[in-house]
Amino acid sequence: MEKITDFYGSMVFDDRIMKATLSEKVYKSLKRTIDRGTPLDISVANAVAAAMKDWAIELGATHYTHWFQPLTGLTAEKHDSFISPAPDGRVIMEFSGKELVKGEPDASSFPSGGLRATFEARGYTAWDPTSYAFIKDGTLYIPTAFCSYTGEALDKKVPLLRSMEAINKQALRILKLFGNAKVKSVKTSVGPEQEYFLVDRDMWKKRKDLIMTGRTLFGAMPPKGQEMDDHYFGSIKPRVAEYMADLDRELWKLGILAKTKHNEVAPAQHELAPIYDTTNIAADHNQLTMEIMQKVALRHNLVCLLHEKPFAGVNGSGKHNNWSISTDQGENLLSPGETPAENAQFLLFLAAVIKAVDDYQDLLRLSVATAGNDHRLGANEAPPAVISIFLGDELTAVLNAIETDTPYGGTKKEKMQLGVDVLPKFSKDTTDRNRTSPFAFTGNKFEFRMLGSSNSISCANIHLNAAVAEVLKQFADELESAKDFNSAMHDLIKRTIKKHKRIIFNGNGYDDEWIKEAEKRGLMNLKTTADAMPHICDKKNVDMLTAHGIFTEAEIFSRRDIMLENYIKTVNIEAVTMVDMARKEIIPSVAKFASDTASAVAVKKSVTEVACKYETKLVSELSVLIDEMDTATSELESAVSKLKNIADILEASEFVRDTMIAAMDKLRSAADKAETMTAEDYYPFPTYDKLLFGV
């Protein structure tokens, strides 16, 4: 039997392969570029390209592609073969450093928010040497950044790398103040947990809404949903287990550290979690993971749904972004150690994160804002749209002691008493976990739980890195000029806690009382994408993002327009799909059932004295619902028509939020009620019970 260690990373041009195929001089130069960001020499690029080509061809590759992440939320690729003509009429296989370093895709057909006009087509892709190349489907994939001819970032990788450099620069300043001269670089790392649904492909084919939008636009709840909590961590069904095993193998071949797999809370919902990696590599790997999840599902006649809310009434799917900061010496800067009250360096970085989340709560909220995530946030185990931080009892007590200048007595670790002698004794953690918090401290990292399952993790980490970098800069500016570092640091931490403790909340985020309390504290409640996205253009956000070189002002405004346009188009496609399904499938089917039932009533009454009260009442109620659906469909058609005439993107997004979604909800309400009263044989597509329990 083949061992995992024999094929793990077999399709990746990783450090092991580079050591074996590059000269020592070239290898060391490339490693300096990867580890320290030193400029890449073209002679090194040529040597790497030659080694990459030979390695890829040996593994069956015939083409290469610059693989990038445009602002569609997906990935993009254009494939070129290695072949070049030879004088004798044959071909030779070539790949140069120039081809490795730079590509030229069309930049006018990707979202640019006005940065590129249709007639201004040139764009560039640039090799990201910090993310390993890999082979997939006979092609060498080269992770790259994507920019316009005039230099603006048209992707998510460029600003992500910029944000990582910003936090590296400012964190090094702080560490220097603590006398830590050995550290040469500081990197953020992420472990994104990925939730998803699996449905039978044959059923999926019968649902126009799933095909067109990735979620069910109609559907009444089945008799059983997730009430019994029997699916969570339950026994994995054989068909799903086979899929998961196949998925693991494909991910492992690409060097993706898939670690944990289990059933999630909702029926047909599951989760995959990887081991942590450097943030930009984790972002690349998560994009790959989503693609491969969907591809592998087809082999098993399944469809993998990554939408944040594919089914109303049960849990939506998120992507928990486990974020931490570490040095090149292996020190986790968010690790409190055994005595966090005495760990000044940890407390300073913790204070920086607290202030960053409070100061830039709007940026964090809008970084996860999509039409799909709007359905998920605030319901069924997803955090609310209000940003807050969970620290747990011990750290909260430490910060309270600092704020009030009182001694901290510490929290004694208790032994778990399970009452059974044969079971092992172990220490109880000093703090619980909080599943309702958007931003929870979980031991040595923060878990940002607001990301939607289909989101790129880049957006959230760009804004998180940038916000923390800004606060670290403020801290460094103040402390570098202090006469007494320790005293100044204590005062700074104390002042920060006092000013920003409003963002700390250790209670139940699902409680309506918390939303009221959050409003009293002055926290923002940006419920929808239309509410949140415009805030990226607020002066404080523009000033911060441009000061650290994360975005130019033009890039910021373009991203606002791109994300709002995506929101508008997504909801519009859903609305048009609903109209189509209602007119062509649901209303005719319900009307046919009502008509057949009425005919049966007429036949019965002609041959018997039976009153047929049930059938008569059913026909009457269905007739009312048919009229309601027809009226609601016309109203939704009208909203779709009106949207076409709204030119201003902010006005259009507000119209979608206030008018179009309300019209969609009205149509769905009538249709879902009609579904519960219509005979199964008449209903035109698979219902929730079949979709959720059909695998």
C-alpha positions as CSV (number, residue, x, y, z in Angstrom):
1,M,0.0,0.0,0.0
2,E,1.3,3.4,-1.0
3,K,2.3,5.6,1.9
4,I,1.1,9.2,2.2
5,T,4.7,10.3,2.7
6,D,5.6,8.8,-0.7
7,F,3.2,11.0,-2.7
8,Y,2.7,14.0,-0.4
9,G,3.8,17.1,-2.4
10,S,4.7,15.0,-5.4
11,M,3.2,17.6,-7.7
12,V,4.9,20.6,-6.1
13,F,8.1,22.3,-7.0
14,D,8.9,22.7,-3.4
15,D,12.1,23.3,-1.3
16,R,13.0,19.6,-1.5
17,I,12.9,19.7,-5.4
18,M,14.6,23.0,-5.6
19,K,17.5,21.8,-3.5
20,A,17.8,18.7,-5.7
21,T,17.6,20.5,-9.1
22,L,19.2,23.9,-8.5
23,S,22.9,24.8,-8.0
24,E,23.8,25.8,-4.5
25,K,24.3,29.4,-5.6
26,V,21.0,29.7,-7.4
27,Y,19.2,27.9,-4.5
28,K,20.6,30.3,-1.9
29,S,19.7,33.3,-4.0
30,L,16.2,32.1,-4.5
31,K,15.8,31.4,-0.8
32,R,16.9,34.9,0.1
33,T,14.2,36.2,-2.2
34,I,11.5,33.9,-0.7
35,D,12.5,34.4,3.0
36,R,13.7,38.1,3.0
37,G,12.1,39.6,-0.1
38,T,15.4,40.5,-1.8
39,P,15.2,41.3,-5.5
40,L,15.2,38.4,-8.0
41,D,18.1,38.3,-10.4
42,I,17.2,37.3,-14.0
43,S,20.0,34.7,-14.2
44,V,18.4,33.0,-11.1
45,A,15.0,33.1,-12.9
46,N,16.5,31.5,-16.0
47,A,18.0,28.7,-13.9
48,V,14.8,28.1,-12.0
49,A,12.8,28.1,-15.2
50,A,15.0,25.4,-16.7
51,A,14.8,23.2,-13.6
52,M,11.0,23.8,-13.4
53,K,10.5,22.8,-17.0
54,D,12.5,19.6,-16.8
55,W,10.8,18.6,-13.6
56,A,7.3,19.3,-15.0
57,I,7.9,17.5,-18.3
58,E,9.2,14.5,-16.4
59,L,5.9,14.4,-14.6
60,G,3.9,14.6,-17.8
61,A,3.3,18.4,-18.1
62,T,3.0,19.8,-21.6
63,H,1.9,23.4,-20.8
64,Y,2.5,26.1,-18.2
65,T,0.2,28.8,-16.9
66,H,0.4,31.9,-14.9
67,W,-2.2,31.3,-12.2
68,F,-3.7,34.4,-10.6
69,Q,-6.6,35.7,-8.5
70,P,-8.5,38.5,-10.3
71,L,-11.3,40.4,-8.5
72,T,-13.9,37.9,-9.6
73,G,-13.3,35.9,-6.4
74,L,-12.1,33.0,-8.5
75,T,-8.8,32.1,-10.1
76,A,-7.7,32.6,-13.7
77,E,-5.3,30.9,-16.0
78,K,-4.1,31.0,-19.7
79,H,-2.2,27.9,-20.8
80,D,0.9,27.9,-23.1
81,S,2.8,24.8,-24.3
82,F,6.5,24.4,-23.8
83,I,7.0,23.6,-27.5
84,S,9.1,25.8,-29.8
85,P,9.9,25.0,-33.5
86,A,13.2,23.4,-34.3
87,P,15.1,23.9,-37.7
88,D,14.5,20.3,-38.7
89,G,10.7,20.6,-38.5
90,R,10.5,19.1,-35.1
91,V,9.9,20.9,-31.8
92,I,12.0,21.5,-28.7
93,M,10.7,22.1,-25.2
94,E,11.7,25.6,-23.9
95,F,10.8,27.8,-20.9
96,S,12.8,30.9,-20.1
97,G,13.2,33.0,-17.0
98,K,11.4,35.8,-18.8
99,E,8.4,33.5,-19.3
100,L,8.5,32.4,-15.7
101,V,8.7,36.0,-14.3
102,K,6.1,37.7,-16.5
103,G,3.0,37.0,-18.5
104,E,0.6,39.2,-20.4
105,P,-3.1,38.4,-20.0
106,D,-5.9,40.6,-21.1
107,A,-6.7,43.1,-18.3
108,S,-9.8,44.6,-19.8
109,S,-12.1,41.6,-19.3
110,F,-11.6,41.3,-15.6
111,P,-13.3,43.5,-13.0
112,S,-11.3,46.7,-12.6
113,G,-13.8,49.3,-11.2
114,G,-12.9,51.7,-14.0
115,L,-9.1,51.3,-13.7
116,R,-9.0,49.7,-17.1
117,A,-11.2,50.5,-20.1
118,T,-12.1,47.9,-22.8
119,F,-9.7,49.4,-25.3
120,E,-6.9,49.4,-22.7
121,A,-6.3,45.7,-22.6
122,R,-2.7,45.1,-21.5
123,G,-2.1,43.6,-18.1
124,Y,0.8,41.7,-16.5
125,T,1.2,38.7,-14.3
126,A,4.3,38.5,-12.2
127,W,5.7,35.3,-10.6
128,D,5.3,35.1,-6.8
129,P,8.4,33.0,-5.8
130,T,7.1,32.8,-2.2
131,S,4.3,30.4,-3.3
132,Y,5.4,27.1,-4.8
133,A,4.6,26.1,-8.4
134,F,2.7,22.9,-8.9
135,I,1.4,20.5,-11.6
136,K,-2.3,20.0,-12.2
137,D,-4.0,18.3,-15.1
138,G,-0.8,18.1,-17.2
139,T,0.0,21.8,-16.7
140,L,2.7,23.6,-14.6
141,Y,0.9,26.2,-12.5
142,I,2.9,29.3,-11.5
143,P,1.3,31.4,-8.8
144,T,1.4,35.0,-9.9
145,A,0.3,38.5,-9.1
146,F,-1.9,40.4,-11.6
147,C,-1.6,44.2,-12.3
148,S,-2.6,46.6,-15.0
149,Y,-0.3,48.2,-17.6
150,T,-0.3,51.3,-15.4
151,G,0.7,49.4,-12.3
152,E,-2.6,49.2,-10.4
153,A,-3.3,45.9,-8.6
154,L,-6.1,44.0,-10.3
155,D,-6.0,41.0,-8.0
156,K,-6.0,40.0,-4.3
157,K,-2.4,38.7,-4.1
158,V,-0.7,42.0,-4.6
159,P,-2.4,43.9,-1.7
160,L,-2.1,40.8,0.4
161,L,1.6,40.7,0.0
162,R,1.8,44.4,0.6
163,S,-0.2,44.0,3.9
164,M,2.2,41.2,5.0
165,E,5.2,43.4,4.3
166,A,3.5,46.3,6.3
167,I,2.9,44.2,9.4
168,N,6.4,42.7,9.1
169,K,8.0,46.2,9.0
170,Q,6.0,47.5,12.1
171,A,6.3,44.3,14.1
172,L,10.1,44.3,13.7
173,R,10.2,47.8,15.2
174,I,8.3,46.6,18.3
175,L,10.5,43.5,18.7
176,K,13.6,45.7,18.4
177,L,12.4,47.7,21.4
178,F,12.3,44.4,23.4
179,G,16.0,43.9,22.4
180,N,15.1,41.1,20.0
181,A,17.8,41.6,17.3
182,K,17.9,38.0,16.0
183,V,14.5,38.2,14.3
184,K,14.8,39.2,10.6
185,S,11.2,38.8,9.5
186,V,7.7,38.5,11.0
187,K,4.9,36.7,9.1
188,T,1.2,36.2,9.6
189,S,-0.1,32.7,9.2
190,V,-3.6,31.3,8.6
191,G,-5.4,28.1,8.9
192,P,-8.8,28.5,7.1
193,E,-11.4,25.9,8.1
194,Q,-13.7,25.2,5.1
195,E,-17.3,24.3,5.4
196,Y,-19.4,22.9,2.5
197,F,-22.5,20.9,1.5
198,L,-22.6,17.8,-0.6
199,V,-25.8,17.0,-2.7
200,D,-26.6,14.3,-5.2
201,R,-25.7,15.5,-8.7
202,D,-28.8,14.1,-10.4
203,M,-31.0,16.1,-8.0
204,W,-28.8,19.2,-8.5
205,K,-29.4,19.0,-12.2
206,K,-33.2,19.4,-11.6
207,R,-32.8,22.6,-9.6
208,K,-32.3,25.6,-11.8
209,D,-31.6,27.8,-8.7
210,L,-28.7,25.6,-7.6
211,I,-27.2,25.5,-11.1
212,M,-27.5,29.3,-11.7
213,T,-26.9,30.7,-8.2
214,G,-25.4,28.0,-6.0
215,R,-28.3,28.2,-3.5
216,T,-31.9,27.2,-3.3
217,L,-34.1,30.2,-3.9
218,F,-37.2,28.2,-3.0
219,G,-37.7,25.4,-0.5
220,A,-39.8,24.6,2.5
221,M,-38.2,23.0,5.6
222,P,-38.5,19.2,5.8
223,P,-40.0,17.6,8.9
224,K,-36.5,17.1,10.3
225,G,-33.6,19.5,9.9
226,Q,-30.7,19.9,12.4
227,E,-32.9,20.0,15.5
228,M,-31.5,16.7,16.9
229,D,-27.8,17.7,16.5
230,D,-27.3,14.1,15.3
231,H,-25.3,15.0,12.2
232,Y,-22.5,17.1,13.9
233,F,-19.4,14.9,14.3
234,G,-21.6,11.9,13.4
235,S,-20.6,8.8,11.6
236,I,-19.6,9.7,8.1
237,K,-21.7,8.0,5.4
238,P,-19.7,5.7,3.1
239,R,-20.3,7.8,-0.1
240,V,-19.1,10.9,1.7
241,A,-16.2,9.1,3.3
242,E,-15.1,7.9,-0.2
243,Y,-15.3,11.5,-1.4
244,M,-13.3,12.8,1.6
245,A,-10.6,10.2,1.1
246,D,-10.3,11.0,-2.6
247,L,-10.2,14.7,-1.8
248,D,-7.4,14.3,0.8
249,R,-5.3,12.4,-1.7
250,E,-5.6,15.1,-4.4
251,L,-4.8,17.9,-1.9
252,W,-1.9,16.1,-0.4
253,K,-0.3,15.6,-3.8
254,L,-0.4,19.4,-4.2
255,G,1.2,19.9,-0.8
256,I,-2.0,21.2,0.9
257,L,-2.0,20.2,4.5
258,A,-5.6,18.9,4.8
259,K,-5.7,17.7,8.4
260,T,-9.3,17.4,9.8
261,K,-12.5,16.3,8.3
262,H,-15.9,15.8,9.9
263,N,-19.7,16.2,9.6
264,E,-20.9,19.7,10.4
265,V,-24.1,20.7,12.2
266,A,-26.6,20.8,9.2
267,P,-27.6,17.7,7.3
268,A,-25.3,17.2,4.2
269,Q,-22.8,19.8,5.6
270,H,-19.2,18.9,6.3
271,E,-15.9,20.6,7.1
272,L,-12.2,20.4,6.1
273,A,-9.5,22.1,8.1
274,P,-5.8,22.4,7.1
275,I,-2.7,23.0,9.1
276,Y,-1.5,26.6,9.3
277,D,0.6,28.2,6.6
278,T,2.0,31.6,5.7
279,T,-0.9,33.8,4.8
280,N,-0.4,34.2,1.0
281,I,0.4,30.5,0.6
282,A,-2.7,29.7,2.7
283,A,-4.8,31.9,0.4
284,D,-3.4,30.1,-2.7
285,H,-4.1,26.7,-1.1
286,N,-7.6,27.6,-0.1
287,Q,-8.5,28.7,-3.6
288,L,-7.1,25.4,-4.9
289,T,-9.0,23.5,-2.2
290,M,-12.3,25.0,-3.2
291,E,-11.7,24.1,-6.9
292,I,-10.6,20.6,-6.1
293,M,-13.5,20.0,-3.7
294,Q,-15.9,20.7,-6.5
295,K,-13.9,18.7,-9.1
296,V,-13.6,15.6,-6.9
297,A,-17.3,15.7,-6.0
298,L,-18.2,15.2,-9.7
299,R,-16.3,11.9,-9.7
300,H,-18.6,10.7,-7.0
301,N,-21.8,12.0,-8.8
302,L,-22.0,14.7,-6.1
303,V,-22.0,18.5,-6.2
304,C,-20.0,20.5,-3.6
305,L,-21.9,23.6,-2.7
306,L,-19.8,26.4,-1.4
307,H,-22.5,29.1,-1.1
308,E,-22.8,30.6,2.3
309,K,-26.5,29.8,2.6
310,P,-27.6,27.1,0.2
311,F,-30.5,26.1,2.4
312,A,-32.7,28.4,4.4
313,G,-33.5,27.3,7.9
314,V,-30.3,25.3,8.6
315,N,-26.7,26.4,9.2
316,G,-24.9,28.3,6.6
317,S,-21.3,27.6,5.7
318,G,-18.4,29.7,6.9
319,K,-14.6,29.7,6.6
320,H,-13.0,30.3,10.0
321,N,-9.8,32.3,9.5
322,N,-7.4,31.3,12.3
323,W,-4.8,34.1,12.2
324,S,-1.5,34.4,14.2
325,I,1.8,36.3,14.0
326,S,5.2,34.5,14.2
327,T,8.8,35.3,13.8
328,D,11.4,33.6,11.7
329,Q,12.8,32.2,14.9
330,G,9.6,30.3,15.5
331,E,8.1,32.5,18.2
332,N,4.3,32.9,18.1
333,L,3.8,36.6,19.1
334,L,0.2,35.8,20.2
335,S,1.2,33.0,22.6
336,P,0.5,34.2,26.2
337,G,2.8,31.6,27.7
338,E,2.3,30.1,31.2
339,T,2.0,33.5,32.8
340,P,0.4,36.0,30.4
341,A,0.2,38.7,33.1
342,E,4.0,38.8,33.1
343,N,4.5,38.5,29.3
344,A,4.8,42.2,28.4
345,Q,5.6,41.5,24.7
346,F,2.4,39.4,24.3
347,L,0.3,42.0,26.1
348,L,1.6,44.7,23.8
349,F,0.7,42.7,20.7
350,L,-2.6,41.7,22.2
351,A,-3.4,45.4,22.9
352,A,-2.5,46.2,19.3
353,V,-5.0,43.7,17.9
354,I,-7.7,44.9,20.3
355,K,-7.2,48.5,19.2
356,A,-6.9,47.5,15.5
357,V,-10.2,45.6,15.6
358,D,-12.0,48.5,17.3
359,D,-10.6,51.2,15.2
360,Y,-11.2,49.3,11.9
361,Q,-14.3,47.2,12.7
362,D,-15.9,48.6,9.5
363,L,-12.9,47.4,7.4
364,L,-13.1,43.9,8.9
365,R,-16.9,43.7,8.4
366,L,-16.7,44.8,4.8
367,S,-13.9,42.4,4.0
368,V,-16.4,39.5,4.4
369,A,-19.4,41.3,2.8
370,T,-21.0,39.4,-0.1
371,A,-24.6,38.8,-1.1
372,G,-24.2,35.2,0.0
373,N,-22.8,36.0,3.4
374,D,-25.6,38.5,4.1
375,H,-27.9,35.5,4.4
376,R,-25.6,33.8,6.9
377,L,-24.4,36.3,9.4
378,G,-26.5,36.6,12.5
379,A,-28.3,33.2,12.2
380,N,-27.7,29.5,12.9
381,E,-24.3,29.6,14.6
382,A,-22.9,32.3,12.4
383,P,-21.7,35.4,14.3
384,P,-23.7,38.6,14.1
385,A,-22.8,41.4,11.8
386,V,-21.5,43.4,14.8
387,I,-17.7,43.0,15.3
388,S,-16.6,42.1,18.8
389,I,-13.6,40.3,20.4
390,F,-13.8,37.3,22.7
391,L,-10.8,37.0,25.1
392,G,-12.0,34.6,27.7
393,D,-11.9,34.9,31.5
394,E,-8.2,34.8,32.1
395,L,-7.1,37.4,29.6
396,T,-10.0,39.6,30.5
397,A,-9.0,39.4,34.1
398,V,-5.4,40.2,33.2
399,L,-6.4,43.3,31.2
400,N,-8.8,44.4,34.0
401,A,-5.9,44.2,36.5
402,I,-3.7,46.3,34.2
403,E,-6.5,48.9,33.7
404,T,-7.2,49.2,37.4
405,D,-3.5,48.9,38.6
406,T,-4.5,46.0,40.9
407,P,-2.5,42.8,41.4
408,Y,-3.5,39.9,39.2
409,G,-3.8,36.7,41.3
410,G,-3.7,34.3,38.3
411,T,-6.0,31.5,37.3
412,K,-5.3,28.2,38.8
413,K,-5.5,25.3,36.3
414,E,-8.0,22.8,37.5
415,K,-7.9,19.1,36.9
416,M,-11.0,17.7,35.1
417,Q,-12.9,15.5,37.4
418,L,-14.8,13.0,35.3
419,G,-15.7,10.6,38.2
420,V,-14.2,7.6,36.5
421,D,-10.9,6.3,37.8
422,V,-9.8,4.6,34.6
423,L,-10.1,7.8,32.5
424,P,-7.0,10.0,32.3
425,K,-6.7,13.2,34.3
426,F,-5.9,16.4,32.4
427,S,-5.8,20.1,33.0
428,K,-8.9,22.2,32.3
429,D,-8.2,25.1,30.0
430,T,-8.4,28.5,31.8
431,T,-10.9,29.8,29.3
432,D,-13.9,28.4,27.4
433,R,-14.5,28.7,23.6
434,N,-17.1,31.1,22.2
435,R,-18.8,30.0,18.9
436,T,-20.9,33.1,18.7
437,S,-18.0,35.6,18.6
438,P,-16.9,37.1,15.3
439,F,-13.3,37.4,16.5
440,A,-12.3,35.0,19.2
441,F,-8.9,34.4,20.9
442,T,-8.4,30.7,21.0
443,G,-5.1,30.1,22.9
444,N,-2.4,31.5,20.6
445,K,-4.3,32.9,17.6
446,F,-7.5,34.7,16.7
447,E,-10.3,33.0,14.9
448,F,-12.1,35.4,12.6
449,R,-15.4,33.5,12.1
450,M,-17.2,35.9,9.8
451,L,-15.8,34.8,6.5
452,G,-18.2,33.1,4.1
453,S,-17.4,29.7,2.7
454,S,-17.0,30.9,-0.9
455,N,-14.9,34.0,0.1
456,S,-11.2,34.3,-0.8
457,I,-9.4,34.6,2.5
458,S,-7.2,37.3,1.0
459,C,-9.7,40.2,1.6
460,A,-10.1,39.6,5.3
461,N,-6.4,39.1,5.9
462,I,-5.4,42.2,3.8
463,H,-7.5,44.4,6.1
464,L,-6.6,42.6,9.3
465,N,-2.9,42.8,8.6
466,A,-3.2,46.4,7.6
467,A,-5.1,47.4,10.7
468,V,-2.7,45.7,13.0
469,A,0.3,47.2,11.1
470,E,-1.2,50.7,11.6
471,V,-1.6,50.2,15.4
472,L,1.9,48.7,15.7
473,K,3.2,51.7,13.9
474,Q,1.5,54.0,16.4
475,F,2.8,52.0,19.3
476,A,6.4,52.0,17.9
477,D,6.3,55.8,17.2
478,E,5.3,56.4,20.8
479,L,7.6,53.9,22.5
480,E,10.8,54.6,20.4
481,S,10.8,58.2,21.8
482,A,10.1,57.2,25.4
483,K,12.7,57.8,28.1
484,D,11.6,54.8,30.2
485,F,10.4,52.0,27.9
486,N,8.8,49.8,30.5
487,S,6.9,52.6,32.1
488,A,5.7,54.0,28.8
489,M,4.7,50.5,27.6
490,H,2.6,49.9,30.8
491,D,0.9,53.3,30.3
492,L,0.3,52.6,26.7
493,I,-1.3,49.2,27.3
494,K,-3.4,50.6,30.2
495,R,-4.6,53.5,28.0
496,T,-5.4,51.2,25.1
497,I,-7.4,48.8,27.2
498,K,-9.5,51.6,28.8
499,K,-10.2,53.2,25.5
500,H,-11.0,50.1,23.4
501,K,-12.5,47.6,25.9
502,R,-15.9,48.3,24.4
503,I,-15.0,45.8,21.6
504,I,-14.4,43.0,24.1
505,F,-17.5,40.8,24.7
506,N,-17.3,37.3,26.2
507,G,-21.1,36.6,26.2
508,N,-23.6,35.2,23.8
509,G,-23.4,36.9,20.4
510,Y,-26.7,35.5,19.4
511,D,-28.6,37.2,22.2
512,D,-30.7,40.2,20.9
513,E,-29.7,42.0,24.1
514,W,-26.1,42.0,22.9
515,I,-27.1,43.9,19.7
516,K,-28.8,46.5,21.9
517,E,-25.7,46.6,24.2
518,A,-23.4,46.9,21.2
519,E,-25.3,49.9,20.0
520,K,-24.9,51.6,23.4
521,R,-21.2,50.9,23.2
522,G,-21.0,52.7,19.9
523,L,-20.1,49.5,17.8
524,M,-21.2,49.4,14.2
525,N,-23.9,47.1,13.0
526,L,-23.5,46.9,9.2
527,K,-26.1,44.3,8.4
528,T,-25.7,44.0,4.6
529,T,-23.1,44.5,1.9
530,A,-24.8,47.6,0.8
531,D,-24.4,49.0,4.3
532,A,-20.8,47.9,4.8
533,M,-18.9,48.2,1.5
534,P,-19.1,52.1,1.1
535,H,-17.1,52.4,4.3
536,I,-13.9,51.3,2.6
537,C,-13.8,54.9,1.1
538,D,-14.1,56.6,4.5
539,K,-11.3,59.0,5.0
540,K,-9.7,57.2,7.9
541,N,-9.6,54.0,6.0
542,V,-8.3,55.5,2.8
543,D,-5.6,57.4,4.8
544,M,-4.5,54.2,6.6
545,L,-4.5,51.9,3.6
546,T,-2.6,54.3,1.4
547,A,-0.1,55.3,4.1
548,H,1.0,51.6,4.4
549,G,1.0,51.1,0.6
550,I,-1.7,48.5,0.7
551,F,-3.8,50.2,-1.9
552,T,-3.7,53.4,-3.9
553,E,-6.7,55.7,-3.5
554,A,-7.8,54.7,-7.0
555,E,-7.6,51.0,-6.1
556,I,-9.7,51.5,-3.0
557,F,-12.5,53.2,-4.9
558,S,-12.3,50.6,-7.7
559,R,-12.7,47.8,-5.1
560,R,-15.8,49.5,-3.6
561,D,-17.4,49.6,-7.0
562,I,-16.4,46.1,-8.0
563,M,-17.7,44.6,-4.8
564,L,-21.0,46.5,-5.0
565,E,-21.4,45.6,-8.6
566,N,-20.8,41.9,-7.7
567,Y,-23.5,42.2,-5.0
568,I,-26.0,43.8,-7.4
569,K,-25.4,41.3,-10.2
570,T,-25.5,38.3,-7.8
571,V,-28.9,39.4,-6.4
572,N,-30.2,40.3,-9.9
573,I,-29.3,36.9,-11.3
574,E,-31.1,35.3,-8.3
575,A,-34.2,37.5,-8.9
576,V,-34.3,36.6,-12.7
577,T,-33.9,32.9,-11.8
578,M,-36.8,33.1,-9.3
579,V,-39.0,34.7,-11.9
580,D,-38.1,32.0,-14.4
581,M,-38.7,29.2,-12.0
582,A,-42.0,30.6,-10.7
583,R,-43.4,31.3,-14.2
584,K,-42.2,28.1,-15.9
585,E,-42.2,25.5,-13.1
586,I,-43.8,26.3,-9.8
587,I,-47.0,28.2,-10.7
588,P,-47.9,25.8,-13.6
589,S,-47.2,22.7,-11.4
590,V,-49.3,24.0,-8.4
591,A,-52.0,25.2,-10.8
592,K,-52.1,21.7,-12.5
593,F,-52.4,20.0,-9.0
594,A,-55.2,22.4,-8.0
595,S,-57.0,21.9,-11.4
596,D,-56.7,18.1,-11.1
597,T,-58.0,18.2,-7.6
598,A,-60.9,20.5,-8.6
599,S,-61.7,18.1,-11.4
600,A,-61.7,15.2,-9.0
601,V,-64.1,17.2,-6.7
602,A,-66.5,17.7,-9.6
603,V,-66.5,14.0,-10.6
604,K,-67.1,13.0,-6.9
605,K,-70.0,15.4,-6.5
606,S,-71.5,14.2,-9.8
607,V,-71.7,10.6,-8.5
608,T,-72.0,11.0,-4.7
609,E,-73.5,13.3,-2.1
610,V,-70.1,13.7,-0.4
611,A,-69.3,17.3,0.4
612,C,-65.5,17.0,-0.4
613,K,-64.7,19.6,2.2
614,Y,-60.9,18.9,2.3
615,E,-60.5,19.0,-1.5
616,T,-62.6,22.1,-1.8
617,K,-60.7,23.9,0.9
618,L,-57.3,22.8,-0.6
619,V,-58.3,24.1,-4.1
620,S,-59.4,27.4,-2.6
621,E,-56.2,27.9,-0.6
622,L,-54.0,26.9,-3.5
623,S,-55.9,29.3,-5.8
624,V,-55.2,32.1,-3.3
625,L,-51.4,31.2,-3.2
626,I,-51.3,30.9,-7.0
627,D,-52.6,34.5,-7.3
628,E,-50.1,35.6,-4.6
629,M,-47.2,34.0,-6.5
630,D,-48.3,35.6,-9.7
631,T,-48.6,39.0,-8.1
632,A,-45.2,38.6,-6.3
633,T,-43.6,37.4,-9.5
634,S,-44.8,40.5,-11.4
635,E,-43.5,42.7,-8.6
636,L,-40.2,41.1,-8.8
637,E,-40.1,41.5,-12.6
638,S,-40.8,45.1,-12.1
639,A,-38.0,45.5,-9.6
640,V,-35.6,43.8,-12.1
641,S,-36.7,46.2,-14.8
642,K,-36.3,49.3,-12.5
643,L,-32.8,48.2,-11.5
644,K,-31.6,48.4,-15.1
645,N,-32.4,52.2,-15.1
646,I,-30.4,53.0,-11.9
647,A,-26.9,54.2,-13.0
648,D,-25.4,55.2,-9.7
649,I,-23.9,52.1,-8.0
650,L,-24.6,53.2,-4.5
651,E,-28.2,53.9,-5.3
652,A,-28.5,50.6,-7.1
653,S,-27.1,48.6,-4.2
654,E,-29.6,50.3,-1.8
655,F,-32.4,49.5,-4.2
656,V,-31.3,45.8,-4.2
657,R,-31.2,45.8,-0.4
658,D,-34.5,47.6,0.2
659,T,-36.7,46.6,-2.7
660,M,-35.5,43.7,-4.7
661,I,-34.6,41.3,-1.8
662,A,-38.0,42.2,-0.1
663,A,-39.8,41.2,-3.4
664,M,-37.8,38.0,-3.6
665,D,-38.8,37.1,0.0
666,K,-42.4,37.7,-0.7
667,L,-42.4,35.4,-3.7
668,R,-40.5,32.7,-1.8
669,S,-42.9,32.9,1.1
670,A,-45.9,32.1,-1.1
671,A,-44.1,29.5,-3.1
672,D,-42.8,27.6,-0.1
673,K,-46.3,27.5,1.5
674,A,-47.7,26.2,-1.8
675,E,-45.0,23.5,-1.8
676,T,-46.2,22.1,1.5
677,M,-49.7,21.8,0.1
678,T,-48.9,20.3,-3.3
679,A,-48.7,16.6,-4.0
680,E,-45.1,15.4,-4.3
681,D,-45.6,13.9,-7.8
682,Y,-46.7,17.3,-9.1
683,Y,-43.8,19.4,-7.6
684,P,-41.3,20.2,-10.4
685,F,-38.0,19.7,-8.6
686,P,-36.4,17.9,-5.6
687,T,-37.4,19.4,-2.2
688,Y,-35.3,19.9,0.9
689,D,-35.8,16.5,2.3
690,K,-34.3,14.8,-0.7
691,L,-31.5,17.3,-1.1
692,L,-30.4,17.3,2.5
693,F,-30.9,13.6,3.2
694,G,-30.2,12.2,-0.3
695,V,-26.5,11.4,-0.1
